[in-house]
């Protein structure tokens, strides 16, 4: 089970209870179908979005292959959209999709790095502020500074 919470803007101080009034919460479950596949369902307060996702390992790092590669796909349904704002709204307009390749390498017991190229497609979008299709990339890493993990 997953409970994620992101605070809102804290600059208003006590008036917005230091970001709690504008917080975004995500509740979900992840089920490991096998050692290489997991599926998840979640709901978040931001745009009242429901998500279904699947994560699957494609290749495992070994002496013969330098990196781990996993795929991650999400389909989201934005239930906050309403017919008053979008009079011709169809169910398909509420859908968006995310596809990621999670490419990671463990260099030693302390250092791991990950590159995450991503593709996002939205069926309903505002051409003035966003594109229907977006390509993104993320980079992350971990360096253990102690032998114990919490």
C-alpha positions as CSV (number, residue, x, y, z in Angstrom):
1,X,0.0,0.0,0.0
2,X,1.3,3.5,-0.8
3,X,0.4,6.8,0.8
4,X,2.1,9.8,-0.7
5,X,1.6,13.4,0.4
6,X,3.0,16.5,-1.2
7,X,2.6,19.8,0.7
8,X,1.3,22.9,-1.0
9,X,2.8,26.4,-0.9
10,X,4.0,27.2,2.6
11,X,4.5,30.9,2.1
12,X,1.0,31.8,3.4
13,X,2.1,30.3,6.8
14,X,-0.7,29.6,9.3
15,X,-3.4,30.8,6.9
16,X,-3.0,27.7,4.7
17,X,-1.7,25.7,7.6
18,X,1.8,25.7,6.2
19,X,0.9,23.9,3.0
20,X,-1.5,21.3,4.4
21,X,-4.7,23.1,3.0
22,X,-3.2,22.9,-0.5
23,X,-1.7,19.5,-0.2
24,X,-1.9,16.7,-2.8
25,X,-2.4,13.1,-1.5
26,X,-2.1,9.8,-3.4
27,X,-3.4,6.5,-2.1
28,X,-2.6,3.3,-4.0
29,X,-1.8,-0.4,-4.0
30,X,1.0,-2.2,-5.8
31,X,0.8,-6.0,-6.4
32,X,3.9,-8.0,-7.4
33,X,2.6,-10.4,-10.0
34,X,6.0,-12.0,-10.3
35,X,9.6,-11.1,-9.6
36,X,9.7,-9.1,-12.9
37,X,6.1,-7.6,-13.1
38,X,4.1,-5.4,-10.8
39,X,0.7,-3.7,-11.3
40,X,-0.7,-0.8,-9.4
41,X,-3.9,1.2,-8.9
42,X,-4.1,4.6,-7.2
43,X,-6.1,7.7,-6.8
44,X,-4.8,11.2,-6.1
45,X,-6.4,14.4,-5.1
46,X,-4.7,16.4,-7.8
47,X,-7.4,16.6,-10.6
48,X,-9.1,13.7,-8.9
49,X,-7.0,11.3,-11.0
50,X,-7.3,7.6,-11.0
51,X,-4.2,5.7,-12.3
52,X,-3.5,2.1,-13.4
53,X,0.1,1.2,-14.0
54,X,2.4,-1.8,-14.9
55,X,6.1,-2.0,-14.3
56,X,8.1,-4.8,-15.9
57,X,11.8,-5.8,-16.0
58,X,13.2,-6.2,-19.5
59,X,16.9,-6.9,-18.8
60,X,18.8,-7.4,-15.6
61,X,22.3,-6.0,-15.1
62,X,24.9,-8.8,-15.3
63,X,28.5,-9.4,-16.3
64,X,27.2,-9.6,-19.9
65,X,24.9,-6.6,-19.8
66,X,25.9,-3.3,-18.2
67,X,22.5,-2.0,-17.0
68,X,19.0,-2.9,-15.7
69,X,16.2,-1.9,-18.0
70,X,12.6,-1.8,-16.9
71,X,9.5,-0.4,-18.6
72,X,6.8,1.6,-16.8
73,X,3.4,2.4,-18.3
74,X,0.6,4.4,-16.7
75,X,-2.9,5.2,-17.9
76,X,-4.6,8.0,-16.0
77,X,-8.2,9.2,-15.9
78,X,-8.8,12.9,-14.9
79,X,-12.2,12.9,-13.2
80,X,-12.1,16.6,-12.3
81,X,-12.9,17.7,-15.8
82,X,-16.5,18.9,-16.2
83,X,-19.0,19.5,-19.0
84,X,-19.5,23.2,-17.9
85,X,-15.8,23.9,-18.9
86,X,-15.7,21.4,-21.8
87,X,-19.2,21.1,-23.2
88,X,-18.2,18.4,-25.8
89,X,-16.2,16.3,-23.2
90,X,-16.0,12.6,-24.0
91,X,-14.6,9.9,-21.7
92,X,-11.6,9.5,-24.0
93,X,-10.7,13.2,-23.4
94,X,-10.1,12.4,-19.7
95,X,-7.3,9.9,-20.5
96,X,-3.6,10.5,-20.5
97,X,-0.7,8.0,-20.9
98,X,2.9,7.8,-19.6
99,X,5.6,5.5,-20.9
100,X,9.0,5.3,-19.3
101,X,12.2,3.3,-19.7
102,X,14.0,3.0,-16.4
103,X,17.7,2.5,-17.2
104,X,19.8,2.0,-14.2
105,X,23.3,0.8,-13.2
106,X,24.7,-0.2,-9.9
107,X,28.4,0.6,-10.0
108,X,29.3,-0.8,-6.6
109,X,27.8,-1.3,-3.1
110,X,27.5,2.5,-2.7
111,X,26.7,4.1,-6.0
112,X,23.7,3.6,-8.3
113,X,22.5,5.9,-11.2
114,X,19.3,5.9,-13.3
115,X,18.3,7.6,-16.5
116,X,14.6,7.8,-17.2
117,X,13.5,8.8,-20.8
118,X,9.7,9.4,-20.7
119,X,6.9,10.1,-23.1
120,X,3.5,11.6,-22.1
121,X,0.4,11.8,-24.3
122,X,-2.7,13.7,-23.3
123,X,-6.0,13.3,-25.2
124,X,-7.2,16.7,-23.9
125,X,-4.7,19.6,-23.7
126,X,-4.4,23.3,-23.9
127,X,-2.3,24.2,-27.0
128,X,-1.5,27.6,-25.5
129,X,0.4,26.1,-22.5
130,X,1.3,22.5,-23.3
131,X,1.8,20.0,-26.1
132,X,-0.3,16.9,-26.8
133,X,2.9,14.8,-26.8
134,X,5.8,15.5,-24.5
135,X,9.2,14.0,-24.2
136,X,11.0,14.2,-20.9
137,X,14.1,12.8,-19.2
138,X,15.0,12.3,-15.6
139,X,18.3,11.5,-14.0
140,X,18.7,10.2,-10.5
141,X,21.2,8.5,-8.3
142,X,22.0,7.1,-4.9
143,X,25.2,7.2,-2.9
144,X,25.2,5.3,0.4
145,X,27.1,7.1,3.1
146,X,26.7,4.5,5.8
147,X,26.5,0.7,6.0
148,X,23.1,0.7,7.7
149,X,19.9,1.6,5.9
150,X,16.8,2.8,7.6
